[in-house]
Amino acid sequence: MEINKKILIAEDDEDISMVEEAYLQSAGFDTVTVRDGTEVAGLLNQEDFDLILLDLMLPGKSGYDVCREIRDKVDIPILMVTARTESVDKLRGFGLGADDYIAKPFDPAELTARVHANLRQYERVCARQPGEKAEKPKEICVGTLRILVDSWKVYKGEQEIRFPNREFELLKFFAMNPNIVFSKEQLFEKIWGCDYMGDSATVMVHIKRIREKIEDDSRNPKLLETIWGAGYRFNA
């Protein structure tokens, strides 16, 4: 018997959360709702969820602070839901590790579609090919950087670095295709997929976060290089 995916809804507006619950439950999801940002981390320690719908303007602790607190502890998709639509707010959310962003007021059908798209993408990232053995992961080594492709781990020297799902998939794609220049549009299509509703500008935010983790000096990157007017290249 297939187990329903479970969605954590962090939303203080009761009317909006009721709409989210109704549409997601009708689509076959199980939902749990919290009204205060301070409740999110504790609930994630108690229960397993497949995706988080995170309002930015929560009482107690903002969605930004919640995302910052939980991003390195959970690898599930985080979809920010907010009335703040300025690009700086959007980029800040992606910079903290959010996977997607939808603005209020939203079409509930679009919200459900985005949830499905993020879950499908996450499952593609996590899926192993038949016959692969976790105890013998494929490794890609560049200098002191080690990327364990199958076990989804990254080490810089002896220190493990945590990567959310899309950051890891983007780094893995670069590492498996070294010394090739890819445009933002190509990367967006490869990593986020044609069924994903978003903005290719998010590629830049994810690359910035990757550089902060793997480069000795993220302002002068040597591994993940910008090729002006063309795109990005992973030097190996």
C-alpha positions, 0 to 999 in steps of 0.5 A: 500500500502506497504511503501518502506524502506528508506536508508540513504547513507553517502558516498563521493565517487560518483561512489560507492554511485551510485552503492549502490543507483542503487542496493538498488533502484532495490531491492525496497528501497528508498535512500537519499545520503549525501557526508559529515559527518557533514550532517548526524545528521541534516538529521536524525532530518528532515527525518525518515530512516530505515537504514544507510550505513555509510562510515568511511572515510567521509570528515567533520566528520568521520564515527566513529564520526558520529556513536558516535554522532547519536547512542544514538539518533536513534535505526535504524541499522547502517551498516559501509562501508569502505576500512579499514579492520583491526580488530581493525577498525572493533571492534572500529566500533562495539564498537561505536554501529554499527550493521554490517560492510562490506569492500570495494570493495564489491559485491553489491549483498552482500551489498543488502543482508546485508541490508535485513538481518539487517532490518529483524533482527531489525523488529524481535527485535521491533515486539510485539506479538498480544494483548500485551499492551504497557501501561503494559510492562513486567518488569525484575528487578535485583537489581537497574536494570529494563528492560521493555521488551515490551517498550524497555527501561532500567533503572538503578535506576531512570536513563534511559539508551539508548540501540541500538537494538542489545544491548537491545535484547542481554540484554533482552535474558540474563535477560529472561534466567538468571543463564544459561551459553551461549557460544559466538556461541550460543548468535550469533545464537540467537541474530543475526540469521542464516541469518546474515553474520558476526563474532561471535567475535562481541558478545564480543564487545556488551557485553562490551558495555552492561557492561559499562551501567549496571555494577557498575564496568564494569571491575569487572562485577557482573551481566553479568559474564564471565565463562572462557572457557564456555561463559557468564551468567546473574546472577539474 
